[in-house]
Amino acid sequence: MVLSLALAFIGSVVTVLLASAAVVVRALTPIAGTVAAAFGIVIVVFAGVAFLSLLILFVVGSTLATRYRFAEKRERQVQEGKRGERGVSNVVAHIVLPTGLAVAGGWNPSLVSPPTVAVLYTSALAFGASDTLASEFGVLAGHARSILTLRPVPPGTNGGVSGRGELAAILGAASTAAIGLGLFVVTGVRLPSGYLLIGAATLSGFVACQVDSVLGEVLENRGYLTKHGTNFLGMLSAIAIAAAVLAAAGALG
């Protein structure tokens, strides 16, 4: 449902302020902050406050994870950016699909029903959180293995996984699903079922994180994909998996 003009204006102002704050604290580069603000405005206008809030919390969580033991990550040369900031390519890879879902549901609910949009949107961000936490905590494990061959690889290698990283991936997906459910319930967003949202988003977010690792090892390491292209396809797979879960439950609309 598209917001009224007054609410849309307020939401847009808040989005710009938050994106500016992200730039000030160096969570985003200036260009990335501008792009994030533009997409954030579209999301809040077409989908509402709960959807924007979930996106904001994803960014905050990702920033905190990125800054965790950052000096150690920089020493190992596995850090994000120069100071932990994320650039425009990273932002676009993680925000295009959620924004598309928000627009589709807000512009034409008969095309994609609000309950379906809520689950798919949450699943997309659950993947983002799962992938980010797996990377940021996994590189600190001190060891990793290829997701395909299980051979030891240096931490931070595309396709490398560790027990710590996998645990972080599960927690990232599950926490995003739980927070999304809370936001949707409080703001009155229609859902197919709270249990279904939690299950679909957690499962799709975590499994898609593994898909991302496979794509990283098979395609990114060979130069066929960039890091952000891998992230985009990983998020797309999360949406597809969540849609399959909804279809199996007879709740895809």
JONOR-V240138 format. One record per residue. N is the residue number from 0. D_CENTER is the distance of its C-alpha to the mean C-alpha in Angstrom with 1 decimal. Layout:
n=N d_center=D_CENTER
n=N d_center=D_CENTER
//
This chain:
n=0 d_center=22.4
n=1 d_center=22.8
n=2 d_center=23.6
n=3 d_center=27.2
n=4 d_center=28.1
n=5 d_center=28.5
n=6 d_center=25.2
n=7 d_center=23.5
n=8 d_center=25.3
n=9 d_center=24.4
n=10 d_center=20.7
n=11 d_center=20.9
n=12 d_center=22.8
n=13 d_center=20.5
n=14 d_center=17.5
n=15 d_center=19.7
n=16 d_center=20.9
n=17 d_center=17.5
n=18 d_center=16.5
n=19 d_center=19.9
n=20 d_center=19.6
n=21 d_center=16.5
n=22 d_center=18.8
n=23 d_center=21.7
n=24 d_center=20.2
n=25 d_center=19.0
n=26 d_center=15.3
n=27 d_center=15.2
n=28 d_center=18.0
n=29 d_center=20.1
n=30 d_center=19.2
n=31 d_center=15.4
n=32 d_center=16.2
n=33 d_center=18.3
n=34 d_center=15.8
n=35 d_center=13.1
n=36 d_center=16.0
n=37 d_center=17.1
n=38 d_center=14.0
n=39 d_center=13.6
n=40 d_center=17.3
n=41 d_center=16.9
n=42 d_center=14.2
n=43 d_center=16.6
n=44 d_center=19.6
n=45 d_center=18.7
n=46 d_center=16.7
n=47 d_center=17.7
n=48 d_center=17.1
n=49 d_center=15.1
n=50 d_center=12.2
n=51 d_center=12.4
n=52 d_center=12.8
n=53 d_center=9.7
n=54 d_center=7.8
n=55 d_center=10.4
n=56 d_center=10.2
n=57 d_center=6.6
n=58 d_center=8.4
n=59 d_center=11.4
n=60 d_center=10.3
n=61 d_center=8.9
n=62 d_center=12.2
n=63 d_center=14.3
n=64 d_center=13.2
n=65 d_center=14.0
n=66 d_center=17.2
n=67 d_center=18.3
n=68 d_center=21.5
n=69 d_center=20.7
n=70 d_center=24.4
n=71 d_center=24.5
n=72 d_center=21.5
n=73 d_center=23.3
n=74 d_center=26.5
n=75 d_center=25.1
n=76 d_center=23.5
n=77 d_center=20.0
n=78 d_center=18.5
n=79 d_center=15.8
n=80 d_center=18.0
n=81 d_center=21.4
n=82 d_center=20.6
n=83 d_center=16.9
n=84 d_center=16.0
n=85 d_center=13.3
n=86 d_center=14.9
n=87 d_center=14.7
n=88 d_center=13.7
n=89 d_center=10.5
n=90 d_center=9.8
n=91 d_center=11.0
n=92 d_center=9.2
n=93 d_center=5.7
n=94 d_center=7.7
n=95 d_center=10.6
n=96 d_center=9.7
n=97 d_center=8.5
n=98 d_center=11.6
n=99 d_center=13.7
n=100 d_center=13.3
n=101 d_center=14.2
n=102 d_center=17.1
n=103 d_center=18.3
n=104 d_center=18.5
n=105 d_center=20.1
n=106 d_center=22.4
n=107 d_center=23.7
n=108 d_center=23.0
n=109 d_center=25.4
n=110 d_center=23.2
n=111 d_center=20.2
n=112 d_center=21.0
n=113 d_center=19.2
n=114 d_center=18.7
n=115 d_center=17.2
n=116 d_center=14.8
n=117 d_center=13.8
n=118 d_center=13.1
n=119 d_center=11.4
n=120 d_center=9.1
n=121 d_center=8.3
n=122 d_center=8.0
n=123 d_center=5.5
n=124 d_center=3.1
n=125 d_center=5.4
n=126 d_center=5.1
n=127 d_center=2.4
n=128 d_center=4.9
n=129 d_center=7.5
n=130 d_center=7.7
n=131 d_center=7.9
n=132 d_center=10.3
n=133 d_center=12.1
n=134 d_center=12.9
n=135 d_center=13.9
n=136 d_center=16.0
n=137 d_center=17.1
n=138 d_center=18.8
n=139 d_center=20.9
n=140 d_center=22.3
n=141 d_center=25.0
n=142 d_center=25.0
n=143 d_center=22.9
n=144 d_center=23.9
n=145 d_center=23.1
n=146 d_center=21.1
n=147 d_center=23.8
n=148 d_center=27.0
n=149 d_center=26.3
n=150 d_center=28.3
n=151 d_center=27.6
n=152 d_center=25.6
n=153 d_center=24.9
n=154 d_center=21.7
n=155 d_center=19.1
n=156 d_center=20.4
n=157 d_center=18.2
n=158 d_center=18.4
n=159 d_center=19.6
n=160 d_center=18.7
n=161 d_center=20.2
n=162 d_center=20.8
n=163 d_center=19.2
n=164 d_center=16.0
n=165 d_center=16.0
n=166 d_center=16.7
n=167 d_center=13.9
n=168 d_center=11.5
n=169 d_center=13.2
n=170 d_center=13.2
n=171 d_center=9.5
n=172 d_center=9.0
n=173 d_center=12.2
n=174 d_center=11.9
n=175 d_center=8.8
n=176 d_center=11.1
n=177 d_center=14.1
n=178 d_center=13.1
n=179 d_center=12.0
n=180 d_center=15.4
n=181 d_center=17.2
n=182 d_center=16.1
n=183 d_center=17.1
n=184 d_center=20.3
n=185 d_center=21.4
n=186 d_center=20.9
n=187 d_center=22.5
n=188 d_center=19.8
n=189 d_center=21.3
n=190 d_center=19.8
n=191 d_center=21.2
n=192 d_center=21.4
n=193 d_center=19.6
n=194 d_center=20.1
n=195 d_center=18.8
n=196 d_center=15.5
n=197 d_center=15.2
n=198 d_center=16.4
n=199 d_center=14.6
n=200 d_center=11.0
n=201 d_center=12.0
n=202 d_center=13.8
n=203 d_center=11.6
n=204 d_center=8.5
n=205 d_center=11.2
n=206 d_center=13.3
n=207 d_center=10.8
n=208 d_center=10.3
n=209 d_center=14.1
n=210 d_center=14.2
n=211 d_center=12.3
n=212 d_center=15.1
n=213 d_center=17.8
n=214 d_center=16.9
n=215 d_center=16.9
n=216 d_center=20.3
n=217 d_center=21.9
n=218 d_center=20.9
n=219 d_center=19.4
n=220 d_center=22.2
n=221 d_center=24.6
n=222 d_center=23.5
n=223 d_center=22.4
n=224 d_center=18.8
n=225 d_center=17.3
n=226 d_center=14.4
n=227 d_center=12.2
n=228 d_center=13.8
n=229 d_center=12.9
n=230 d_center=9.2
n=231 d_center=9.8
n=232 d_center=11.9
n=233 d_center=9.8
n=234 d_center=7.3
n=235 d_center=10.7
n=236 d_center=12.1
n=237 d_center=9.8
n=238 d_center=11.0
n=239 d_center=14.4
n=240 d_center=14.7
n=241 d_center=13.8
n=242 d_center=16.4
n=243 d_center=18.8
n=244 d_center=18.6
n=245 d_center=19.3
n=246 d_center=22.1
n=247 d_center=23.6
n=248 d_center=23.8
n=249 d_center=25.3
n=250 d_center=22.8
n=251 d_center=21.3
n=252 d_center=22.5
//
